[in-house]
Amino acid sequence: MLKNQRDKIDKIDKQIVSLIEDRLQVVKEVAIIKKENGIPVLDSSREENLLTKVKSYTDDADLKKLYEEIFSTIMNHSKEQQNKLIEK
Ligand SMILES: O=C(O)C(=O)C[C@]1(C(=O)O)C=C[C@@H](O)C=C1
């Protein structure tokens, strides 16, 4: 009964995971550039701008909250990964 929709959800989830992995790859490239140039991992103004931008993609207040949570979590993970790479 739900198989069709669940198959679709599974496909979308796979795409989301793949995009997160692509993003993390770029975040690692950023870490190398930051390390080489002595730039701090944390860039609060970039994070603020990014959150403003992703929230602007919807008018729905609940979705704005969701995107803020998702992208804050993603960026926290990015920073952990970057710090690990830089400490190496
Ligand atoms: O844009 C950067 O400088 C990044 O390192 C990427 C990123 C992100 O995940 O989007 C991660 C950490 C920074 O605080 C800001 C943004």
PDB file of the backbone (N, CA, C, O) and the ligand in Angstrom, with CONECT records:
HET    LIG  A 101      16
ATOM      1  N   MET A   1       0.818  -1.206   0.000  1.00  0.00           N
ATOM      2  CA  MET A   1       0.000   0.000   0.000  1.00  0.00           C
ATOM      3  C   MET A   1       0.872   1.286   0.000  1.00  0.00           C
ATOM      4  O   MET A   1       0.670   2.207  -0.791  1.00  0.00           O
ATOM      5  N   LEU A   2       1.841   1.290   0.924  1.00  0.00           N
ATOM      6  CA  LEU A   2       2.707   2.481   1.026  1.00  0.00           C
ATOM      7  C   LEU A   2       4.004   2.334   0.227  1.00  0.00           C
ATOM      8  O   LEU A   2       4.842   3.236   0.198  1.00  0.00           O
ATOM      9  N   LYS A   3       4.147   1.174  -0.419  1.00  0.00           N
ATOM     10  CA  LYS A   3       5.442   0.857  -1.021  1.00  0.00           C
ATOM     11  C   LYS A   3       5.929   1.931  -2.001  1.00  0.00           C
ATOM     12  O   LYS A   3       7.088   2.345  -1.964  1.00  0.00           O
ATOM     13  N   ASN A   4       5.027   2.368  -2.869  1.00  0.00           N
ATOM     14  CA  ASN A   4       5.404   3.357  -3.880  1.00  0.00           C
ATOM     15  C   ASN A   4       5.974   4.631  -3.246  1.00  0.00           C
ATOM     16  O   ASN A   4       7.033   5.122  -3.635  1.00  0.00           O
ATOM     17  N   GLN A   5       5.242   5.143  -2.267  1.00  0.00           N
ATOM     18  CA  GLN A   5       5.694   6.382  -1.608  1.00  0.00           C
ATOM     19  C   GLN A   5       6.992   6.133  -0.825  1.00  0.00           C
ATOM     20  O   GLN A   5       7.891   6.974  -0.811  1.00  0.00           O
ATOM     21  N   ARG A   6       7.072   4.964  -0.176  1.00  0.00           N
ATOM     22  CA  ARG A   6       8.287   4.696   0.624  1.00  0.00           C
ATOM     23  C   ARG A   6       9.500   4.491  -0.266  1.00  0.00           C
ATOM     24  O   ARG A   6      10.615   4.854   0.106  1.00  0.00           O
ATOM     25  N   ASP A   7       9.290   3.916  -1.426  1.00  0.00           N
ATOM     26  CA  ASP A   7      10.392   3.798  -2.389  1.00  0.00           C
ATOM     27  C   ASP A   7      10.867   5.184  -2.805  1.00  0.00           C
ATOM     28  O   ASP A   7      12.066   5.440  -2.919  1.00  0.00           O
ATOM     29  N   LYS A   8       9.899   6.076  -3.030  1.00  0.00           N
ATOM     30  CA  LYS A   8      10.260   7.451  -3.419  1.00  0.00           C
ATOM     31  C   LYS A   8      11.043   8.129  -2.297  1.00  0.00           C
ATOM     32  O   LYS A   8      12.057   8.783  -2.538  1.00  0.00           O
ATOM     33  N   ILE A   9      10.556   7.962  -1.073  1.00  0.00           N
ATOM     34  CA  ILE A   9      11.256   8.561   0.085  1.00  0.00           C
ATOM     35  C   ILE A   9      12.677   8.009   0.188  1.00  0.00           C
ATOM     36  O   ILE A   9      13.628   8.755   0.420  1.00  0.00           O
ATOM     37  N   ASP A  10      12.808   6.696   0.012  1.00  0.00           N
ATOM     38  CA  ASP A  10      14.146   6.084   0.091  1.00  0.00           C
ATOM     39  C   ASP A  10      15.093   6.675  -0.950  1.00  0.00           C
ATOM     40  O   ASP A  10      16.267   6.920  -0.669  1.00  0.00           O
ATOM     41  N   LYS A  11      14.565   6.901  -2.160  1.00  0.00           N
ATOM     42  CA  LYS A  11      15.398   7.491  -3.223  1.00  0.00           C
ATOM     43  C   LYS A  11      15.823   8.906  -2.868  1.00  0.00           C
ATOM     44  O   LYS A  11      16.979   9.289  -3.048  1.00  0.00           O
ATOM     45  N   ILE A  12      14.870   9.672  -2.363  1.00  0.00           N
ATOM     46  CA  ILE A  12      15.175  11.059  -1.978  1.00  0.00           C
ATOM     47  C   ILE A  12      16.210  11.069  -0.848  1.00  0.00           C
ATOM     48  O   ILE A  12      17.152  11.860  -0.872  1.00  0.00           O
ATOM     49  N   ASP A  13      16.030  10.188   0.139  1.00  0.00           N
ATOM     50  CA  ASP A  13      16.984  10.130   1.262  1.00  0.00           C
ATOM     51  C   ASP A  13      18.399   9.818   0.767  1.00  0.00           C
ATOM     52  O   ASP A  13      19.385  10.364   1.263  1.00  0.00           O
ATOM     53  N   LYS A  14      18.470   8.925  -0.224  1.00  0.00           N
ATOM     54  CA  LYS A  14      19.777   8.585  -0.781  1.00  0.00           C
ATOM     55  C   LYS A  14      20.417   9.814  -1.433  1.00  0.00           C
ATOM     56  O   LYS A  14      21.622  10.037  -1.318  1.00  0.00           O
ATOM     57  N   GLN A  15      19.595  10.597  -2.113  1.00  0.00           N
ATOM     58  CA  GLN A  15      20.116  11.824  -2.737  1.00  0.00           C
ATOM     59  C   GLN A  15      20.586  12.814  -1.674  1.00  0.00           C
ATOM     60  O   GLN A  15      21.632  13.448  -1.814  1.00  0.00           O
ATOM     61  N   ILE A  16      19.786  12.935  -0.603  1.00  0.00           N
ATOM     62  CA  ILE A  16      20.166  13.860   0.476  1.00  0.00           C
ATOM     63  C   ILE A  16      21.519  13.445   1.065  1.00  0.00           C
ATOM     64  O   ILE A  16      22.403  14.278   1.267  1.00  0.00           O
ATOM     65  N   VAL A  17      21.666  12.144   1.336  1.00  0.00           N
ATOM     66  CA  VAL A  17      22.923  11.636   1.914  1.00  0.00           C
ATOM     67  C   VAL A  17      24.091  11.917   0.966  1.00  0.00           C
ATOM     68  O   VAL A  17      25.166  12.337   1.393  1.00  0.00           O
ATOM     69  N   SER A  18      23.861  11.679  -0.313  1.00  0.00           N
ATOM     70  CA  SER A  18      24.913  11.903  -1.297  1.00  0.00           C
ATOM     71  C   SER A  18      25.305  13.390  -1.353  1.00  0.00           C
ATOM     72  O   SER A  18      26.485  13.723  -1.462  1.00  0.00           O
ATOM     73  N   LEU A  19      24.316  14.262  -1.278  1.00  0.00           N
ATOM     74  CA  LEU A  19      24.601  15.711  -1.294  1.00  0.00           C
ATOM     75  C   LEU A  19      25.346  16.140  -0.030  1.00  0.00           C
ATOM     76  O   LEU A  19      26.234  16.991  -0.086  1.00  0.00           O
ATOM     77  N   ILE A  20      24.983  15.551   1.103  1.00  0.00           N
ATOM     78  CA  ILE A  20      25.698  15.874   2.348  1.00  0.00           C
ATOM     79  C   ILE A  20      27.166  15.441   2.222  1.00  0.00           C
ATOM     80  O   ILE A  20      28.072  16.149   2.662  1.00  0.00           O
ATOM     81  N   GLU A  21      27.383  14.270   1.616  1.00  0.00           N
ATOM     82  CA  GLU A  21      28.760  13.796   1.435  1.00  0.00           C
ATOM     83  C   GLU A  21      29.537  14.712   0.483  1.00  0.00           C
ATOM     84  O   GLU A  21      30.709  15.006   0.718  1.00  0.00           O
ATOM     85  N   ASP A  22      28.875  15.163  -0.595  1.00  0.00           N
ATOM     86  CA  ASP A  22      29.512  16.115  -1.525  1.00  0.00           C
ATOM     87  C   ASP A  22      29.894  17.395  -0.782  1.00  0.00           C
ATOM     88  O   ASP A  22      30.984  17.938  -0.963  1.00  0.00           O
ATOM     89  N   ARG A  23      28.970  17.861   0.056  1.00  0.00           N
ATOM     90  CA  ARG A  23      29.221  19.099   0.805  1.00  0.00           C
ATOM     91  C   ARG A  23      30.416  18.920   1.742  1.00  0.00           C
ATOM     92  O   ARG A  23      31.266  19.803   1.859  1.00  0.00           O
ATOM     93  N   LEU A  24      30.465  17.757   2.411  1.00  0.00           N
ATOM     94  CA  LEU A  24      31.565  17.504   3.350  1.00  0.00           C
ATOM     95  C   LEU A  24      32.915  17.458   2.654  1.00  0.00           C
ATOM     96  O   LEU A  24      33.936  17.860   3.212  1.00  0.00           O
ATOM     97  N   GLN A  25      32.898  16.961   1.430  1.00  0.00           N
ATOM     98  CA  GLN A  25      34.123  16.925   0.637  1.00  0.00           C
ATOM     99  C   GLN A  25      34.650  18.347   0.412  1.00  0.00           C
ATOM    100  O   GLN A  25      35.842  18.615   0.559  1.00  0.00           O
ATOM    101  N   VAL A  26      33.727  19.252   0.049  1.00  0.00           N
ATOM    102  CA  VAL A  26      34.123  20.651  -0.182  1.00  0.00           C
ATOM    103  C   VAL A  26      34.578  21.294   1.131  1.00  0.00           C
ATOM    104  O   VAL A  26      35.529  22.074   1.159  1.00  0.00           O
ATOM    105  N   VAL A  27      33.878  20.951   2.218  1.00  0.00           N
ATOM    106  CA  VAL A  27      34.261  21.483   3.533  1.00  0.00           C
ATOM    107  C   VAL A  27      35.701  21.066   3.885  1.00  0.00           C
ATOM    108  O   VAL A  27      36.439  21.834   4.500  1.00  0.00           O
ATOM    109  N   LYS A  28      36.091  19.845   3.490  1.00  0.00           N
ATOM    110  CA  LYS A  28      37.470  19.387   3.731  1.00  0.00           C
ATOM    111  C   LYS A  28      38.451  20.216   2.919  1.00  0.00           C
ATOM    112  O   LYS A  28      39.527  20.566   3.403  1.00  0.00           O
ATOM    113  N   GLU A  29      38.074  20.535   1.664  1.00  0.00           N
ATOM    114  CA  GLU A  29      38.943  21.396   0.833  1.00  0.00           C
ATOM    115  C   GLU A  29      39.122  22.749   1.511  1.00  0.00           C
ATOM    116  O   GLU A  29      40.220  23.304   1.536  1.00  0.00           O
ATOM    117  N   VAL A  30      38.013  23.279   2.067  1.00  0.00           N
ATOM    118  CA  VAL A  30      38.079  24.565   2.772  1.00  0.00           C
ATOM    119  C   VAL A  30      39.035  24.450   3.961  1.00  0.00           C
ATOM    120  O   VAL A  30      39.808  25.370   4.228  1.00  0.00           O
ATOM    121  N   ALA A  31      38.982  23.313   4.679  1.00  0.00           N
ATOM    122  CA  ALA A  31      39.853  23.114   5.854  1.00  0.00           C
ATOM    123  C   ALA A  31      41.323  23.198   5.453  1.00  0.00           C
ATOM    124  O   ALA A  31      42.134  23.793   6.163  1.00  0.00           O
ATOM    125  N   ILE A  32      41.659  22.603   4.316  1.00  0.00           N
ATOM    126  CA  ILE A  32      43.057  22.618   3.861  1.00  0.00           C
ATOM    127  C   ILE A  32      43.487  24.057   3.560  1.00  0.00           C
ATOM    128  O   ILE A  32      44.581  24.479   3.936  1.00  0.00           O
ATOM    129  N   ILE A  33      42.610  24.804   2.875  1.00  0.00           N
ATOM    130  CA  ILE A  33      42.920  26.211   2.544  1.00  0.00           C
ATOM    131  C   ILE A  33      43.062  27.030   3.835  1.00  0.00           C
ATOM    132  O   ILE A  33      43.952  27.872   3.959  1.00  0.00           O
ATOM    133  N   LYS A  34      42.161  26.760   4.791  1.00  0.00           N
ATOM    134  CA  LYS A  34      42.233  27.501   6.057  1.00  0.00           C
ATOM    135  C   LYS A  34      43.532  27.183   6.798  1.00  0.00           C
ATOM    136  O   LYS A  34      44.191  28.075   7.332  1.00  0.00           O
ATOM    137  N   LYS A  35      43.886  25.900   6.820  1.00  0.00           N
ATOM    138  CA  LYS A  35      45.117  25.485   7.503  1.00  0.00           C
ATOM    139  C   LYS A  35      46.335  26.168   6.870  1.00  0.00           C
ATOM    140  O   LYS A  35      47.193  26.706   7.569  1.00  0.00           O
ATOM    141  N   GLU A  36      46.391  26.135   5.536  1.00  0.00           N
ATOM    142  CA  GLU A  36      47.552  26.712   4.827  1.00  0.00           C
ATOM    143  C   GLU A  36      47.675  28.211   5.047  1.00  0.00           C
ATOM    144  O   GLU A  36      48.776  28.761   5.013  1.00  0.00           O
ATOM    145  N   ASN A  37      46.538  28.872   5.274  1.00  0.00           N
ATOM    146  CA  ASN A  37      46.548  30.333   5.370  1.00  0.00           C
ATOM    147  C   ASN A  37      46.282  30.857   6.780  1.00  0.00           C
ATOM    148  O   ASN A  37      46.099  32.058   6.978  1.00  0.00           O
ATOM    149  N   GLY A  38      46.262  29.949   7.758  1.00  0.00           N
ATOM    150  CA  GLY A  38      46.061  30.356   9.158  1.00  0.00           C
ATOM    151  C   GLY A  38      44.712  31.019   9.408  1.00  0.00           C
ATOM    152  O   GLY A  38      44.595  31.908  10.251  1.00  0.00           O
ATOM    153  N   ILE A  39      43.690  30.579   8.667  1.00  0.00           N
ATOM    154  CA  ILE A  39      42.337  31.149   8.827  1.00  0.00           C
ATOM    155  C   ILE A  39      41.574  30.291   9.848  1.00  0.00           C
ATOM    156  O   ILE A  39      41.607  29.064   9.763  1.00  0.00           O
ATOM    157  N   PRO A  40      40.881  30.929  10.818  1.00  0.00           N
ATOM    158  CA  PRO A  40      40.151  30.128  11.813  1.00  0.00           C
ATOM    159  C   PRO A  40      39.024  29.302  11.189  1.00  0.00           C
ATOM    160  O   PRO A  40      38.426  29.689  10.185  1.00  0.00           O
ATOM    161  N   VAL A  41      38.757  28.157  11.814  1.00  0.00           N
ATOM    162  CA  VAL A  41      37.671  27.280  11.317  1.00  0.00           C
ATOM    163  C   VAL A  41      36.334  28.017  11.392  1.00  0.00           C
ATOM    164  O   VAL A  41      35.576  28.036  10.422  1.00  0.00           O
ATOM    165  N   LEU A  42      36.050  28.619  12.535  1.00  0.00           N
ATOM    166  CA  LEU A  42      34.750  29.275  12.728  1.00  0.00           C
ATOM    167  C   LEU A  42      34.674  30.591  11.958  1.00  0.00           C
ATOM    168  O   LEU A  42      35.529  31.464  12.103  1.00  0.00           O
ATOM    169  N   ASP A  43      33.638  30.713  11.141  1.00  0.00           N
ATOM    170  CA  ASP A  43      33.339  31.989  10.479  1.00  0.00           C
ATOM    171  C   ASP A  43      31.855  32.291  10.752  1.00  0.00           C
ATOM    172  O   ASP A  43      30.972  31.908   9.985  1.00  0.00           O
ATOM    173  N   SER A  44      31.617  32.990  11.869  1.00  0.00           N
ATOM    174  CA  SER A  44      30.242  33.224  12.332  1.00  0.00           C
ATOM    175  C   SER A  44      29.423  34.029  11.332  1.00  0.00           C
ATOM    176  O   SER A  44      28.229  33.780  11.161  1.00  0.00           O
ATOM    177  N   SER A  45      30.061  35.001  10.667  1.00  0.00           N
ATOM    178  CA  SER A  45      29.269  35.829   9.751  1.00  0.00           C
ATOM    179  C   SER A  45      28.852  35.016   8.522  1.00  0.00           C
ATOM    180  O   SER A  45      27.743  35.179   8.014  1.00  0.00           O
ATOM    181  N   ARG A  46      29.751  34.136   8.043  1.00  0.00           N
ATOM    182  CA  ARG A  46      29.377  33.235   6.932  1.00  0.00           C
ATOM    183  C   ARG A  46      28.211  32.332   7.361  1.00  0.00           C
ATOM    184  O   ARG A  46      27.274  32.108   6.596  1.00  0.00           O
ATOM    185  N   GLU A  47      28.285  31.823   8.587  1.00  0.00           N
ATOM    186  CA  GLU A  47      27.217  30.938   9.072  1.00  0.00           C
ATOM    187  C   GLU A  47      25.885  31.684   9.143  1.00  0.00           C
ATOM    188  O   GLU A  47      24.844  31.160   8.747  1.00  0.00           O
ATOM    189  N   GLU A  48      25.936  32.914   9.654  1.00  0.00           N
ATOM    190  CA  GLU A  48      24.712  33.724   9.748  1.00  0.00           C
ATOM    191  C   GLU A  48      24.121  33.985   8.368  1.00  0.00           C
ATOM    192  O   GLU A  48      22.916  33.848   8.158  1.00  0.00           O
ATOM    193  N   ASN A  49      24.997  34.367   7.422  1.00  0.00           N
ATOM    194  CA  ASN A  49      24.534  34.646   6.048  1.00  0.00           C
ATOM    195  C   ASN A  49      23.932  33.402   5.414  1.00  0.00           C
ATOM    196  O   ASN A  49      22.901  33.460   4.744  1.00  0.00           O
ATOM    197  N   LEU A  50      24.604  32.266   5.642  1.00  0.00           N
ATOM    198  CA  LEU A  50      24.121  31.013   5.053  1.00  0.00           C
ATOM    199  C   LEU A  50      22.727  30.651   5.612  1.00  0.00           C
ATOM    200  O   LEU A  50      21.830  30.248   4.872  1.00  0.00           O
ATOM    201  N   LEU A  51      22.578  30.807   6.929  1.00  0.00           N
ATOM    202  CA  LEU A  51      21.280  30.475   7.538  1.00  0.00           C
ATOM    203  C   LEU A  51      20.184  31.422   7.031  1.00  0.00           C
ATOM    204  O   LEU A  51      19.054  31.003   6.780  1.00  0.00           O
ATOM    205  N   THR A  52      20.538  32.702   6.885  1.00  0.00           N
ATOM    206  CA  THR A  52      19.568  33.671   6.339  1.00  0.00           C
ATOM    207  C   THR A  52      19.167  33.265   4.926  1.00  0.00           C
ATOM    208  O   THR A  52      17.995  33.316   4.552  1.00  0.00           O
ATOM    209  N   LYS A  53      20.184  32.856   4.142  1.00  0.00           N
ATOM    210  CA  LYS A  53      19.919  32.488   2.747  1.00  0.00           C
ATOM    211  C   LYS A  53      19.008  31.255   2.657  1.00  0.00           C
ATOM    212  O   LYS A  53      18.007  31.278   1.940  1.00  0.00           O
ATOM    213  N   VAL A  54      19.349  30.182   3.381  1.00  0.00           N
ATOM    214  CA  VAL A  54      18.526  28.969   3.247  1.00  0.00           C
ATOM    215  C   VAL A  54      17.096  29.208   3.745  1.00  0.00           C
ATOM    216  O   VAL A  54      16.140  28.637   3.222  1.00  0.00           O
ATOM    217  N   LYS A  55      16.971  30.061   4.764  1.00  0.00           N
ATOM    218  CA  LYS A  55      15.618  30.350   5.272  1.00  0.00           C
ATOM    219  C   LYS A  55      14.818  31.184   4.266  1.00  0.00           C
ATOM    220  O   LYS A  55      13.588  31.132   4.237  1.00  0.00           O
ATOM    221  N   SER A  56      15.539  31.952   3.443  1.00  0.00           N
ATOM    222  CA  SER A  56      14.836  32.783   2.449  1.00  0.00           C
ATOM    223  C   SER A  56      14.232  31.925   1.325  1.00  0.00           C
ATOM    224  O   SER A  56      13.422  32.409   0.535  1.00  0.00           O
ATOM    225  N   TYR A  57      14.639  30.642   1.264  1.00  0.00           N
ATOM    226  CA  TYR A  57      14.125  29.771   0.197  1.00  0.00           C
ATOM    227  C   TYR A  57      12.685  29.325   0.461  1.00  0.00           C
ATOM    228  O   TYR A  57      12.058  28.700  -0.394  1.00  0.00           O
ATOM    229  N   THR A  58      12.164  29.648   1.649  1.00  0.00           N
ATOM    230  CA  THR A  58      10.767  29.294   1.950  1.00  0.00           C
ATOM    231  C   THR A  58      10.086  30.439   2.700  1.00  0.00           C
ATOM    232  O   THR A  58      10.736  31.234   3.379  1.00  0.00           O
ATOM    233  N   ASP A  59       8.749  30.501   2.559  1.00  0.00           N
ATOM    234  CA  ASP A  59       7.973  31.485   3.324  1.00  0.00           C
ATOM    235  C   ASP A  59       7.352  30.849   4.568  1.00  0.00           C
ATOM    236  O   ASP A  59       6.793  31.540   5.419  1.00  0.00           O
ATOM    237  N   ASP A  60       7.458  29.532   4.657  1.00  0.00           N
ATOM    238  CA  ASP A  60       6.816  28.775   5.732  1.00  0.00           C
ATOM    239  C   ASP A  60       7.677  28.853   7.012  1.00  0.00           C
ATOM    240  O   ASP A  60       8.834  28.433   7.023  1.00  0.00           O
ATOM    241  N   ALA A  61       7.093  29.391   8.066  1.00  0.00           N
ATOM    242  CA  ALA A  61       7.851  29.611   9.308  1.00  0.00           C
ATOM    243  C   ALA A  61       8.360  28.290   9.904  1.00  0.00           C
ATOM    244  O   ALA A  61       9.468  28.227  10.436  1.00  0.00           O
ATOM    245  N   ASP A  62       7.538  27.242   9.807  1.00  0.00           N
ATOM    246  CA  ASP A  62       7.967  25.944  10.348  1.00  0.00           C
ATOM    247  C   ASP A  62       9.167  25.400   9.578  1.00  0.00           C
ATOM    248  O   ASP A  62      10.089  24.825  10.156  1.00  0.00           O
ATOM    249  N   LEU A  63       9.133  25.596   8.263  1.00  0.00           N
ATOM    250  CA  LEU A  63      10.263  25.127   7.440  1.00  0.00           C
ATOM    251  C   LEU A  63      11.514  25.956   7.695  1.00  0.00           C
ATOM    252  O   LEU A  63      12.627  25.430   7.699  1.00  0.00           O
ATOM    253  N   LYS A  64      11.325  27.252   7.909  1.00  0.00           N
ATOM    254  CA  LYS A  64      12.483  28.109   8.239  1.00  0.00           C
ATOM    255  C   LYS A  64      13.185  27.552   9.478  1.00  0.00           C
ATOM    256  O   LYS A  64      14.413  27.478   9.535  1.00  0.00           O
ATOM    257  N   LYS A  65      12.374  27.159  10.472  1.00  0.00           N
ATOM    258  CA  LYS A  65      12.929  26.619  11.723  1.00  0.00           C
ATOM    259  C   LYS A  65      13.673  25.304  11.437  1.00  0.00           C
ATOM    260  O   LYS A  65      14.771  25.064  11.939  1.00  0.00           O
ATOM    261  N   LEU A  66      13.039  24.472  10.620  1.00  0.00           N
ATOM    262  CA  LEU A  66      13.655  23.182  10.265  1.00  0.00           C
ATOM    263  C   LEU A  66      14.993  23.401   9.557  1.00  0.00           C
ATOM    264  O   LEU A  66      15.986  22.755   9.890  1.00  0.00           O
ATOM    265  N   TYR A  67      15.015  24.317   8.577  1.00  0.00           N
ATOM    266  CA  TYR A  67      16.261  24.559   7.828  1.00  0.00           C
ATOM    267  C   TYR A  67      17.341  25.114   8.742  1.00  0.00           C
ATOM    268  O   TYR A  67      18.514  24.761   8.628  1.00  0.00           O
ATOM    269  N   GLU A  68      16.924  25.991   9.655  1.00  0.00           N
ATOM    270  CA  GLU A  68      17.899  26.536  10.616  1.00  0.00           C
ATOM    271  C   GLU A  68      18.520  25.384  11.427  1.00  0.00           C
ATOM    272  O   GLU A  68      19.735  25.330  11.619  1.00  0.00           O
ATOM    273  N   GLU A  69      17.670  24.475  11.894  1.00  0.00           N
ATOM    274  CA  GLU A  69      18.163  23.344  12.704  1.00  0.00           C
ATOM    275  C   GLU A  69      19.070  22.434  11.879  1.00  0.00           C
ATOM    276  O   GLU A  69      20.160  22.060  12.312  1.00  0.00           O
ATOM    277  N   ILE A  70      18.599  22.088  10.686  1.00  0.00           N
ATOM    278  CA  ILE A  70      19.371  21.165   9.836  1.00  0.00           C
ATOM    279  C   ILE A  70      20.733  21.763   9.489  1.00  0.00           C
ATOM    280  O   ILE A  70      21.766  21.110   9.638  1.00  0.00           O
ATOM    281  N   PHE A  71      20.723  23.027   9.020  1.00  0.00           N
ATOM    282  CA  PHE A  71      21.996  23.600   8.573  1.00  0.00           C
ATOM    283  C   PHE A  71      22.919  23.950   9.742  1.00  0.00           C
ATOM    284  O   PHE A  71      24.141  23.932   9.591  1.00  0.00           O
ATOM    285  N   SER A  72      22.351  24.266  10.896  1.00  0.00           N
ATOM    286  CA  SER A  72      23.215  24.479  12.068  1.00  0.00           C
ATOM    287  C   SER A  72      23.900  23.171  12.433  1.00  0.00           C
ATOM    288  O   SER A  72      25.091  23.149  12.744  1.00  0.00           O
ATOM    289  N   THR A  73      23.134  22.074  12.394  1.00  0.00           N
ATOM    290  CA  THR A  73      23.713  20.761  12.712  1.00  0.00           C
ATOM    291  C   THR A  73      24.786  20.389  11.696  1.00  0.00           C
ATOM    292  O   THR A  73      25.858  19.906  12.060  1.00  0.00           O
ATOM    293  N   ILE A  74      24.489  20.619  10.423  1.00  0.00           N
ATOM    294  CA  ILE A  74      25.467  20.302   9.376  1.00  0.00           C
ATOM    295  C   ILE A  74      26.751  21.118   9.588  1.00  0.00           C
ATOM    296  O   ILE A  74      27.855  20.585   9.484  1.00  0.00           O
ATOM    297  N   MET A  75      26.593  22.417   9.887  1.00  0.00           N
ATOM    298  CA  MET A  75      27.792  23.254  10.064  1.00  0.00           C
ATOM    299  C   MET A  75      28.557  22.875  11.327  1.00  0.00           C
ATOM    300  O   MET A  75      29.783  22.976  11.363  1.00  0.00           O
ATOM    301  N   ASN A  76      27.842  22.440  12.364  1.00  0.00           N
ATOM    302  CA  ASN A  76      28.560  21.966  13.555  1.00  0.00           C
ATOM    303  C   ASN A  76      29.417  20.752  13.207  1.00  0.00           C
ATOM    304  O   ASN A  76      30.559  20.628  13.652  1.00  0.00           O
ATOM    305  N   HIS A  77      28.851  19.874  12.416  1.00  0.00           N
ATOM    306  CA  HIS A  77      29.612  18.694  11.990  1.00  0.00           C
ATOM    307  C   HIS A  77      30.816  19.126  11.136  1.00  0.00           C
ATOM    308  O   HIS A  77      31.922  18.611  11.300  1.00  0.00           O
ATOM    309  N   SER A  78      30.580  20.085  10.219  1.00  0.00           N
ATOM    310  CA  SER A  78      31.670  20.609   9.377  1.00  0.00           C
ATOM    311  C   SER A  78      32.841  21.084  10.224  1.00  0.00           C
ATOM    312  O   SER A  78      33.999  20.758   9.961  1.00  0.00           O
ATOM    313  N   LYS A  79      32.502  21.872  11.261  1.00  0.00           N
ATOM    314  CA  LYS A  79      33.556  22.453  12.095  1.00  0.00           C
ATOM    315  C   LYS A  79      34.326  21.362  12.839  1.00  0.00           C
ATOM    316  O   LYS A  79      35.548  21.434  12.975  1.00  0.00           O
ATOM    317  N   GLU A  80      33.594  20.345  13.321  1.00  0.00           N
ATOM    318  CA  GLU A  80      34.275  19.222  13.991  1.00  0.00           C
ATOM    319  C   GLU A  80      35.257  18.552  13.038  1.00  0.00           C
ATOM    320  O   GLU A  80      36.399  18.264  13.396  1.00  0.00           O
ATOM    321  N   GLN A  81      34.782  18.310  11.811  1.00  0.00           N
ATOM    322  CA  GLN A  81      35.629  17.651  10.803  1.00  0.00           C
ATOM    323  C   GLN A  81      36.837  18.520  10.465  1.00  0.00           C
ATOM    324  O   GLN A  81      37.962  18.028  10.364  1.00  0.00           O
ATOM    325  N   GLN A  82      36.586  19.832  10.289  1.00  0.00           N
ATOM    326  CA  GLN A  82      37.684  20.748   9.948  1.00  0.00           C
ATOM    327  C   GLN A  82      38.709  20.795  11.078  1.00  0.00           C
ATOM    328  O   GLN A  82      39.915  20.772  10.834  1.00  0.00           O
ATOM    329  N   ASN A  83      38.215  20.862  12.330  1.00  0.00           N
ATOM    330  CA  ASN A  83      39.153  20.894  13.465  1.00  0.00           C
ATOM    331  C   ASN A  83      39.985  19.624  13.523  1.00  0.00           C
ATOM    332  O   ASN A  83      41.183  19.679  13.802  1.00  0.00           O
ATOM    333  N   LYS A  84      39.357  18.474  13.260  1.00  0.00           N
ATOM    334  CA  LYS A  84      40.101  17.210  13.252  1.00  0.00           C
ATOM    335  C   LYS A  84      41.183  17.230  12.187  1.00  0.00           C
ATOM    336  O   LYS A  84      42.317  16.818  12.430  1.00  0.00           O
ATOM    337  N   LEU A  85      40.821  17.716  10.997  1.00  0.00           N
ATOM    338  CA  LEU A  85      41.781  17.756   9.880  1.00  0.00           C
ATOM    339  C   LEU A  85      42.937  18.710  10.174  1.00  0.00           C
ATOM    340  O   LEU A  85      44.095  18.415   9.875  1.00  0.00           O
ATOM    341  N   ILE A  86      42.603  19.863  10.767  1.00  0.00           N
ATOM    342  CA  ILE A  86      43.623  20.888  11.030  1.00  0.00           C
ATOM    343  C   ILE A  86      44.575  20.455  12.149  1.00  0.00           C
ATOM    344  O   ILE A  86      45.764  20.775  12.124  1.00  0.00           O
ATOM    345  N   GLU A  87      44.033  19.719  13.136  1.00  0.00           N
ATOM    346  CA  GLU A  87      44.878  19.257  14.255  1.00  0.00           C
ATOM    347  C   GLU A  87      45.870  18.178  13.829  1.00  0.00           C
ATOM    348  O   GLU A  87      46.877  17.955  14.501  1.00  0.00           O
ATOM    349  N   LYS A  88      45.582  17.509  12.709  1.00  0.00           N
ATOM    350  CA  LYS A  88      46.437  16.389  12.264  1.00  0.00           C
ATOM    351  C   LYS A  88      47.864  16.831  12.002  1.00  0.00           C
ATOM    352  O   LYS A  88      48.704  16.014  11.624  1.00  0.00           O
TER     353      LYS A  88
HETATM  354  O1  LIG A 101      32.676  28.669   4.614  1.00  0.00           O
HETATM  355  C1  LIG A 101      33.519  28.254   5.427  1.00  0.00           C
HETATM  356  O2  LIG A 101      34.446  28.967   5.840  1.00  0.00           O
HETATM  357  C2  LIG A 101      33.446  26.887   5.929  1.00  0.00           C
HETATM  358  O3  LIG A 101      34.347  26.427   6.573  1.00  0.00           O
HETATM  359  C3  LIG A 101      32.207  26.091   5.711  1.00  0.00           C
HETATM  360  C4  LIG A 101      31.236  26.208   6.884  1.00  0.00           C
HETATM  361  C5  LIG A 101      29.988  25.391   6.443  1.00  0.00           C
HETATM  362  O4  LIG A 101      29.880  24.223   6.801  1.00  0.00           O
HETATM  363  O5  LIG A 101      29.190  25.948   5.668  1.00  0.00           O
HETATM  364  C6  LIG A 101      31.839  25.643   8.111  1.00  0.00           C
HETATM  365  C7  LIG A 101      32.374  26.410   9.118  1.00  0.00           C
HETATM  366  C8  LIG A 101      32.317  27.859   9.128  1.00  0.00           C
HETATM  367  O6  LIG A 101      32.045  28.390  10.400  1.00  0.00           O
HETATM  368  C9  LIG A 101      31.398  28.387   8.107  1.00  0.00           C
HETATM  369  C10 LIG A 101      30.863  27.625   7.119  1.00  0.00           C
CONECT  354  355
CONECT  355  354  356  357
CONECT  356  355
CONECT  357  355  358  359
CONECT  358  357
CONECT  359  357  360
CONECT  360  359  361  364  369
CONECT  361  360  362  363
CONECT  362  361
CONECT  363  361
CONECT  364  360  365
CONECT  365  364  366
CONECT  366  365  367  368
CONECT  367  366
CONECT  368  366  369
CONECT  369  360  368
END
